């Protein structure tokens, strides 16, 4: 899996706004890191749930009847 922890130094907005200062860029980078961390945690949780579902107990096996099977009269 590729390491995607590296962030570009700066983004160029699609609308061409260049009025961002250094603090705004740092805040945006911190938010990007936080969002990426949350997304990774969610992905790991989903992967764990899927893996647990693969190893679920098999309840399709026939049940064993207790006793001799004769009904009481």
C-alpha positions in Angstrom: 0.0 0.0 0.0 1.3 3.4 -0.9 2.2 5.9 1.8 -0.1 8.8 1.4 1.0 10.7 4.5 2.9 13.3 2.4 0.9 16.4 1.7 1.5 18.8 -1.1 3.1 22.1 0.0 0.2 24.2 -1.3 -3.0 23.7 -3.3 -4.1 26.0 -6.1 -7.8 26.6 -5.7 -10.0 25.7 -8.7 -11.5 29.2 -8.7 -8.1 30.9 -8.6 -8.4 32.6 -5.2 -4.9 33.3 -4.0 -5.9 35.4 -0.9 -4.9 32.6 1.5 -2.3 33.3 4.1 0.1 30.9 5.8 -2.1 30.3 8.9 -5.0 29.3 6.7 -2.8 26.9 4.8 -1.5 25.3 8.0 -5.1 25.0 9.3 -6.2 23.3 6.1 -3.2 20.9 6.2 -4.1 20.0 9.8 -7.7 19.4 8.8 -6.6 17.2 5.9 -4.5 15.1 8.2 -7.3 14.8 10.8 -9.8 13.8 8.1 -7.4 11.3 6.6 -6.8 9.7 10.0 -10.5 9.4 10.6 -11.1 7.9 7.2 -8.3 5.3 7.9 -9.9 4.4 11.3 -13.3 3.9 9.7 -11.7 1.8 6.9 -9.9 -0.4 9.4 -13.1 -0.9 11.4 -15.0 -1.9 8.3 -12.2 -4.3 7.4 -12.3 -5.9 10.9 -16.1 -6.3 10.7 -15.8 -7.9 7.2 -13.1 -10.3 8.4 -15.1 -11.3 11.5 -18.1 -12.0 9.2 -15.9 -14.4 7.2 -15.1 -16.5 10.2 -18.6 -16.5 11.7 -19.8 -19.8 13.2 -21.5 -22.2 10.8 -25.0 -22.8 11.9 -26.0 -24.9 8.9 -24.8 -28.1 10.5 -27.5 -30.6 11.5 -28.5 -30.5 15.2 -27.9 -33.6 17.3 -31.0 -34.9 18.9 -30.6 -35.7 22.6 -31.9 -39.0 23.9 -33.3 -41.9 22.0 -35.8 -39.9 20.0 -38.8 -41.8 21.2 -41.7 -39.7 22.4 -43.1 -40.1 25.9 -46.7 -41.3 26.0 
